[in-house]
Amino acid sequence: MGEPVIIDGASGQEEFAALYRDLHRHPELSFAEERTASIVARTLAGLGYEVLTGIGRTGVVGVLRRGEGPTVLVRADMDGLPVEEATGLPYASTARGTDPAGNEVPVMHACGHDVHVTCLLGAARALAGDPGWSGTLLLVGQPAEEVGSGAKAMVADGLYDRVGTPDVVLGQHVGPLPAGMIGLHPGPAFATSDSLTITLHGRGGHGSRPESCVDPVVMAASLVMRLQGIVAREVAGADTAVVTVGVLRAGTKVNIIPGTAELQVNVRSYDEEVRQRVLAAIERITLAEAQASGAPRPPEIVHTDTFPVVVNDPDASARTAAALAGVFGPAAVVDAGAVTGSEDVGEFATAAGAPCVYWILGGADPAAFAGAVGAAGMVRAMEGIPSNHSPLYAPVIEPTLDNGIAALVAAAKAWLGASA
C-alpha cells in the first residue's frame, strides 16, 4: 500500500497536499478504515494528543486538555465508497475492497472524506501549537459515515464515557461550491435518508410462455414509475422529498422469466410527517402493485438504514458563522440552503444534548463559476461540475485544504475558552 504520510509539527502546505494524495490513493470502505485510522492516530499522538483507537470498531479520538473551559468536538469521517474512479488523476485510486455481501469492489474517495481527514489533522497541528485557548478539544476520526452507522457505533461504544461530553459538535463537508466559500444553513440542513430493499415475488418460467408466469420484471417496471408519483402527487409543494430507485435487479437470461425482482429505494426528507407519509405511500403502492399483478405472495419491504436529519442549531450557527466570516470575509460565508444529501454527524450532538454546526466547504475550481450571477447562476455552474459520489469527483487541492483547515480552527476557537 505504500508508506503513509504522517503530519508533524513542522509540516507545511506541501505535506498536507501529499497527505491528501496519499489518502485519496488508498481509500477504504466503511468499518475497514484500518490504514486511515492508523494515520490519524499516529499523527495525533505525534502532535501531543491523548489518542484512543478502536472506538466503534475503527474510530479514533484525539484529546487535548488545557484546563477549565468548554469541551469542543470536531469530527471528520474517514470511509470511501464502492466506486470505480474515472478522474485520470496521477493519484487516482486503484484500491479494491470487500463489500458486506463479500464481493470484491473498487473503492474511491468519491465523497471527499480524504479532504475531511486532511483538514482535521491540519487543524490538529494548528490548535496544538496555539497557546491562546483553554478547555478540552476532541478530534474525532469517524468510520462508516457512508452507511450511516459510524457515529452511532462510536457513541454506543462509550465514546463520551471515555473522553467526556462535548458542549458543541462541529464539522464540515466538502462540496461543489467554489473553493473559498462556506455554506452554512441554520435549522434542518442535511436531509433524513431512508433506504429500503423491496423484493417482488412472481412466478418464473419460460419466456415463450408468459401466460403461465407472473413476471416480476414487468411488476418492478410499473412500480418504479408509480413510485415517482409520490413526490409529484402526495407531497405538498411547500414540502421537500426525493424518492430514488437506485438499484433494480432481476433475471439471469433473455428467455427466462425470473421468480423475483429486487429494488433498492432511497428517500430523502426534512420533516418527520413528510417522511412518514412517503414511507407509507411506498408500502401502499408496492403492496397494491403486487396484488394487481397477481403475485403469488406479498412483497418483502426491508428498511436497511437511516440517516437522521442534521439540524444546525440557529444560535450556534450564528456564532460559528461570525468566526468563519472573520477569516474568509462576510461575503464568502453564505446560507446555501438545505441540501438533500445526508449525514450522521448529528448523532454525536443528539447523544450529547449539544448543538451541532455543520457546514459545506467549497472545493470546486473557482474558474468554473466565472460569470455566474446570483444564486441561479451558481446553481447552473454547479450542474456542470462532477459532484460528490461521482467517479469523476475531484476537489481542487488548493485552496480547499488551506480553507478547510482554517475553517475548523476558527470554528473550534469560537467555542473554546481563552487562555489565561
C-alpha positions as CSV (number, residue, x, y, z in Angstrom):
1,M,0.0,0.0,0.0
2,G,3.0,2.3,0.4
3,E,4.4,4.1,3.4
4,P,1.7,6.5,4.8
5,V,2.3,10.2,5.0
6,I,2.3,11.4,8.7
7,I,1.9,15.1,9.6
8,D,4.1,16.5,12.4
9,G,4.6,19.9,14.0
10,A,6.9,21.1,11.2
11,S,4.6,20.1,8.3
12,G,3.8,22.8,5.7
13,Q,1.3,23.2,2.9
14,E,3.0,20.7,0.6
15,E,3.0,18.0,3.3
16,F,-0.8,18.4,3.7
17,A,-1.2,18.1,-0.1
18,A,0.9,14.9,0.0
19,L,-1.2,13.5,2.8
20,Y,-4.3,14.2,0.8
21,R,-3.0,12.5,-2.3
22,D,-1.9,9.5,-0.1
23,L,-5.4,9.2,1.4
24,H,-7.1,9.6,-1.9
25,R,-4.9,6.9,-3.4
26,H,-5.7,4.5,-0.5
27,P,-9.4,4.7,0.3
28,E,-11.1,2.1,2.5
29,L,-14.7,1.0,2.8
30,S,-16.9,1.6,5.9
31,F,-15.6,-0.1,9.0
32,A,-12.4,-1.2,7.1
33,E,-10.5,2.1,7.6
34,E,-7.5,0.5,9.3
35,R,-4.8,2.3,7.4
36,T,-6.6,5.7,7.6
37,A,-7.3,5.3,11.3
38,S,-3.6,4.4,11.8
39,I,-2.5,7.7,10.0
40,V,-5.0,9.7,12.2
41,A,-3.8,8.0,15.4
42,R,-0.1,8.3,14.7
43,T,-0.4,12.0,13.6
44,L,-2.4,13.0,16.7
45,A,-0.1,11.1,19.0
46,G,2.9,12.8,17.4
47,L,1.3,16.2,18.0
48,G,0.8,15.6,21.7
49,Y,-2.8,14.4,21.8
50,E,-4.0,11.6,24.0
51,V,-5.2,9.0,21.5
52,L,-7.9,6.4,21.8
53,T,-8.4,3.9,19.0
54,G,-10.9,1.2,18.1
55,I,-13.9,3.1,19.3
56,G,-16.9,1.9,17.3
57,R,-14.6,-0.6,15.6
58,T,-12.3,1.7,13.7
59,G,-12.9,5.1,15.2
60,V,-10.1,7.3,16.5
61,V,-10.3,10.2,19.0
62,G,-7.5,12.7,19.9
63,V,-8.0,14.5,23.2
64,L,-6.1,17.7,24.2
65,R,-6.9,19.1,27.6
66,R,-5.9,22.6,28.7
67,G,-7.6,23.3,32.0
68,E,-11.0,24.7,32.6
69,G,-13.2,25.6,29.7
70,P,-15.7,24.2,27.2
71,T,-15.4,20.7,25.5
72,V,-15.4,21.0,21.7
73,L,-15.8,18.1,19.4
74,V,-14.6,18.4,15.8
75,R,-15.4,15.5,13.5
76,A,-14.1,14.1,10.2
77,D,-15.4,11.0,8.5
78,M,-12.9,8.5,7.0
79,D,-14.5,6.0,4.7
80,G,-14.6,5.7,0.9
81,L,-17.2,4.4,-1.5
82,P,-17.6,1.4,-3.8
83,V,-17.0,3.5,-6.9
84,E,-14.5,2.9,-9.8
85,E,-12.5,6.1,-10.1
86,A,-12.5,7.7,-13.5
87,T,-10.7,11.0,-12.9
88,G,-7.5,10.0,-14.6
89,L,-5.5,11.8,-11.9
90,P,-1.9,10.7,-11.2
91,Y,-3.0,9.9,-7.6
92,A,-6.3,8.2,-8.6
93,S,-7.4,5.2,-6.5
94,T,-6.9,1.6,-7.8
95,A,-7.9,0.2,-4.5
96,R,-10.2,-2.8,-4.1
97,G,-12.3,-3.7,-1.1
98,T,-14.8,-6.3,0.0
99,D,-18.4,-5.2,0.4
100,P,-20.8,-6.5,3.1
101,A,-22.0,-9.2,0.7
102,G,-18.5,-10.5,0.3
103,N,-18.0,-9.1,-3.2
104,E,-14.7,-7.5,-4.3
105,V,-15.4,-3.9,-5.4
106,P,-13.4,-0.9,-6.5
107,V,-13.0,1.8,-3.8
108,M,-12.8,5.6,-4.2
109,H,-12.9,8.7,-2.0
110,A,-15.8,9.9,-4.2
111,C,-17.3,11.9,-1.4
112,G,-14.3,13.9,-0.2
113,H,-13.6,12.2,3.1
114,D,-9.9,12.4,2.3
115,V,-10.3,16.2,2.3
116,H,-12.1,16.0,5.7
117,V,-9.3,13.8,7.3
118,T,-6.5,16.0,6.0
119,C,-8.2,19.2,7.2
120,L,-8.8,17.6,10.7
121,L,-5.2,16.8,11.0
122,G,-4.1,20.2,9.8
123,A,-6.4,21.8,12.4
124,A,-5.0,19.4,15.0
125,R,-1.5,20.7,14.3
126,A,-2.6,24.4,14.3
127,L,-4.6,24.1,17.5
128,A,-1.9,22.1,19.3
129,G,0.6,24.9,18.6
130,D,-1.8,27.7,19.6
131,P,-1.5,28.7,23.2
132,G,-4.4,31.0,23.1
133,W,-7.2,28.7,24.1
134,S,-8.4,26.7,27.1
135,G,-10.8,23.8,27.6
136,T,-10.9,20.3,26.0
137,L,-10.6,19.6,22.3
138,L,-11.9,16.3,21.0
139,L,-10.9,15.5,17.4
140,V,-12.9,12.5,16.0
141,G,-11.9,10.4,13.0
142,Q,-15.3,8.6,12.4
143,P,-15.8,5.4,10.4
144,A,-18.7,4.3,8.3
145,E,-20.5,7.6,7.6
146,E,-21.4,6.2,4.1
147,V,-23.6,3.5,5.7
148,G,-25.0,5.8,8.4
149,S,-23.6,3.6,11.2
150,G,-20.2,5.1,12.3
151,A,-21.3,7.9,14.6
152,K,-23.9,5.7,16.3
153,A,-21.3,2.9,16.7
154,M,-18.8,5.3,18.4
155,V,-21.4,6.6,20.8
156,A,-22.7,3.1,21.6
157,D,-19.1,2.0,22.3
158,G,-18.9,4.5,25.2
159,L,-17.2,7.5,23.4
160,Y,-18.4,10.0,25.9
161,D,-17.7,7.8,28.9
162,R,-14.1,7.7,27.8
163,V,-13.5,11.3,26.8
164,G,-16.2,13.5,28.3
165,T,-19.3,15.0,26.8
166,P,-18.9,17.9,24.3
167,D,-20.6,21.3,24.6
168,V,-20.8,21.6,20.8
169,V,-20.3,19.4,17.7
170,L,-18.6,20.9,14.7
171,G,-17.7,19.7,11.2
172,Q,-17.7,20.3,7.5
173,H,-18.3,18.5,4.2
174,V,-16.5,19.4,1.0
175,G,-18.9,20.1,-1.8
176,P,-19.2,21.8,-5.3
177,L,-19.3,25.4,-4.0
178,P,-16.3,27.4,-5.3
179,A,-13.2,27.0,-3.2
180,G,-13.0,29.9,-0.8
181,M,-16.8,29.8,0.0
182,I,-18.5,28.4,3.1
183,G,-22.2,27.3,3.0
184,L,-23.8,27.3,6.4
185,H,-27.6,26.8,6.8
186,P,-29.3,27.1,10.2
187,G,-32.1,24.7,11.0
188,P,-32.6,21.4,9.1
189,A,-29.5,21.4,6.9
190,F,-29.0,17.8,5.7
191,A,-31.9,15.5,4.9
192,T,-33.1,12.4,6.6
193,S,-32.2,9.4,4.4
194,D,-34.1,6.1,4.5
195,S,-33.0,3.1,2.4
196,L,-35.3,0.2,1.6
197,T,-34.9,-3.1,-0.2
198,I,-38.1,-4.3,-1.9
199,T,-38.3,-7.9,-3.1
200,L,-41.2,-8.6,-5.6
201,H,-42.3,-12.2,-5.9
202,G,-43.5,-13.5,-9.3
203,R,-43.8,-17.0,-10.8
204,G,-40.9,-17.8,-13.1
205,G,-40.9,-19.8,-16.3
206,H,-40.0,-19.9,-20.0
207,G,-40.0,-16.5,-21.8
208,S,-42.1,-18.1,-24.6
209,R,-45.0,-18.8,-22.2
210,P,-45.7,-15.6,-20.2
211,E,-49.3,-16.6,-19.7
212,S,-48.1,-19.3,-17.3
213,C,-46.0,-16.9,-15.3
214,V,-46.3,-13.8,-13.2
215,D,-43.5,-11.5,-14.5
216,P,-41.7,-9.6,-11.6
217,V,-39.8,-7.6,-14.2
218,V,-43.0,-6.0,-15.5
219,M,-44.2,-5.6,-11.9
220,A,-40.9,-3.8,-11.0
221,A,-41.0,-1.6,-14.0
222,S,-44.5,-0.5,-13.2
223,L,-43.6,0.0,-9.5
224,V,-40.6,2.2,-10.5
225,M,-42.9,4.6,-12.4
226,R,-45.6,4.6,-9.7
227,L,-43.1,5.5,-7.0
228,Q,-42.2,8.6,-8.9
229,G,-45.7,9.9,-8.5
230,I,-45.4,10.0,-4.7
231,V,-43.4,13.3,-4.7
232,A,-45.3,14.7,-7.6
233,R,-48.8,14.0,-6.2
234,E,-48.6,13.2,-2.5
235,V,-46.1,15.7,-1.2
236,A,-47.2,19.4,-0.8
237,G,-45.4,21.9,-3.0
238,A,-44.0,23.7,0.1
239,D,-42.5,20.4,1.4
240,T,-39.5,18.5,0.2
241,A,-38.9,14.9,-0.5
242,V,-36.9,12.8,-3.0
243,V,-37.6,9.2,-4.0
244,T,-34.9,7.4,-5.9
245,V,-34.8,3.8,-7.2
246,G,-31.0,3.3,-7.3
247,V,-31.0,-0.5,-7.9
248,L,-33.2,-2.8,-10.0
249,R,-32.1,-6.4,-10.3
250,A,-33.9,-9.3,-12.0
251,G,-33.3,-12.2,-14.2
252,T,-30.4,-14.2,-15.5
253,K,-31.1,-15.0,-19.2
254,V,-33.1,-13.4,-22.0
255,N,-35.6,-16.2,-22.4
256,I,-36.3,-16.8,-18.7
257,I,-38.9,-15.0,-16.7
258,P,-37.4,-14.8,-13.2
259,G,-39.1,-15.6,-9.9
260,T,-38.2,-12.4,-8.2
261,A,-37.1,-8.8,-8.7
262,E,-35.3,-6.6,-6.3
263,L,-35.5,-2.8,-6.0
264,Q,-33.4,-0.6,-3.7
265,V,-35.1,2.6,-2.9
266,N,-33.8,5.8,-1.2
267,V,-36.0,8.5,0.4
268,R,-34.8,12.0,1.4
269,S,-36.8,14.4,3.6
270,Y,-36.5,17.0,6.3
271,D,-39.8,16.8,8.1
272,E,-40.9,13.7,10.0
273,E,-44.5,14.0,8.9
274,V,-43.5,14.1,5.3
275,R,-41.0,11.2,5.8
276,Q,-43.8,9.0,7.3
277,R,-46.2,9.9,4.5
278,V,-43.7,9.0,1.8
279,L,-42.7,5.7,3.5
280,A,-46.3,4.8,4.0
281,A,-47.0,5.6,0.3
282,I,-44.1,3.3,-0.8
283,E,-45.5,0.4,1.2
284,R,-49.1,1.0,0.0
285,I,-48.2,1.3,-3.7
286,T,-45.8,-1.7,-3.5
287,L,-48.5,-4.0,-2.0
288,A,-51.1,-2.8,-4.4
289,E,-48.8,-3.3,-7.5
290,A,-48.1,-6.9,-6.4
291,Q,-51.8,-7.6,-5.8
292,A,-52.7,-6.0,-9.2
293,S,-50.1,-8.2,-10.9
294,G,-51.4,-11.4,-9.3
295,A,-48.2,-12.0,-7.4
296,P,-48.3,-15.4,-5.6
297,R,-47.1,-13.9,-2.4
298,P,-46.8,-10.4,-0.9
299,P,-43.6,-8.4,-1.5
300,E,-41.0,-8.0,1.2
301,I,-40.1,-4.5,2.3
302,V,-37.0,-4.2,4.4
303,H,-35.8,-0.9,5.9
304,T,-32.0,-1.2,5.6
305,D,-30.6,2.0,7.0
306,T,-31.5,5.5,8.2
307,F,-29.5,8.8,8.4
308,P,-31.2,11.3,10.8
309,V,-31.8,14.8,9.7
310,V,-28.9,17.1,10.6
311,V,-30.2,20.2,12.4
312,N,-27.9,23.2,12.7
313,D,-28.7,25.0,16.0
314,P,-29.6,28.6,14.9
315,D,-27.7,30.4,17.7
316,A,-24.7,28.1,17.5
317,S,-24.7,28.6,13.7
318,A,-24.7,32.4,14.1
319,R,-21.8,32.2,16.5
320,T,-19.8,29.9,14.2
321,A,-20.6,31.8,11.1
322,A,-19.3,35.0,12.6
323,A,-16.0,33.3,13.4
324,L,-15.8,31.9,9.8
325,A,-16.6,35.4,8.4
326,G,-13.8,36.8,10.4
327,V,-11.4,34.5,8.4
328,F,-13.0,34.4,5.0
329,G,-14.9,37.7,4.9
330,P,-18.7,38.1,5.2
331,A,-19.3,37.7,1.5
332,A,-17.7,34.2,1.5
333,V,-19.9,32.8,4.2
334,V,-23.4,32.2,2.7
335,D,-26.6,30.4,3.5
336,A,-26.6,27.9,0.7
337,G,-29.9,26.4,1.8
338,A,-30.7,22.9,3.0
339,V,-29.2,20.1,0.9
340,T,-30.8,16.7,0.2
341,G,-27.6,14.9,1.0
342,S,-27.5,13.1,4.3
343,E,-25.0,12.8,7.2
344,D,-24.8,11.0,10.5
345,V,-22.8,13.7,12.3
346,G,-25.9,14.8,14.2
347,E,-25.8,11.5,16.2
348,F,-22.9,13.0,18.2
349,A,-24.8,16.1,19.0
350,T,-28.0,14.2,19.9
351,A,-26.2,11.8,22.2
352,A,-24.5,14.7,23.9
353,G,-27.5,17.0,24.1
354,A,-25.3,19.6,22.4
355,P,-25.8,22.0,19.5
356,C,-24.5,20.9,16.1
357,V,-22.9,23.2,13.5
358,Y,-22.1,21.5,10.1
359,W,-21.2,23.5,7.0
360,I,-20.3,23.0,3.3
361,L,-16.6,23.7,2.5
362,G,-16.2,24.9,-1.1
363,G,-14.0,22.6,-3.1
364,A,-14.6,23.4,-6.7
365,D,-12.4,25.3,-9.0
366,P,-13.5,28.9,-8.8
367,A,-12.8,29.3,-12.5
368,A,-15.8,27.1,-13.2
369,F,-18.0,29.9,-11.7
370,A,-16.6,32.8,-13.7
371,G,-19.5,34.9,-15.0
372,A,-22.1,33.2,-12.7
373,V,-24.5,35.8,-11.5
374,G,-26.6,35.3,-8.3
375,A,-27.9,32.1,-6.8
376,A,-29.3,30.8,-10.1
377,G,-26.0,31.3,-11.9
378,M,-24.2,29.4,-9.1
379,V,-26.7,26.5,-9.5
380,R,-26.2,26.4,-13.2
381,A,-22.4,26.4,-12.8
382,M,-22.6,23.5,-10.3
383,E,-24.6,21.4,-12.7
384,G,-21.6,21.2,-15.0
385,I,-19.2,20.1,-12.2
386,P,-18.8,16.5,-11.1
387,S,-20.1,16.3,-7.6
388,N,-19.9,14.0,-4.6
389,H,-20.3,10.3,-5.3
390,S,-19.4,10.8,-9.0
391,P,-16.5,8.7,-10.3
392,L,-15.2,12.0,-11.7
393,Y,-15.3,13.8,-8.4
394,A,-12.0,15.7,-7.7
395,P,-11.9,18.8,-5.4
396,V,-9.1,21.2,-6.2
397,I,-6.4,20.6,-3.6
398,E,-5.6,24.2,-3.0
399,P,-7.0,26.4,-1.7
400,T,-9.5,23.8,-0.5
401,L,-7.2,22.3,2.1
402,D,-5.9,25.6,3.4
403,N,-9.5,26.8,3.7
404,G,-10.7,23.7,5.4
405,I,-8.0,23.8,8.0
406,A,-8.6,27.5,8.6
407,A,-12.4,26.9,8.9
408,L,-12.0,24.2,11.5
409,V,-9.5,26.2,13.6
410,A,-11.7,29.3,13.5
411,A,-14.8,27.4,14.4
412,A,-13.2,25.5,17.3
413,K,-11.6,28.6,18.7
414,A,-15.0,30.4,18.6
415,W,-16.2,27.8,21.2
416,L,-13.0,27.1,23.3
417,G,-12.2,29.3,26.1
418,A,-9.5,32.0,26.1
419,S,-6.3,31.0,27.8
420,A,-5.2,32.9,31.0
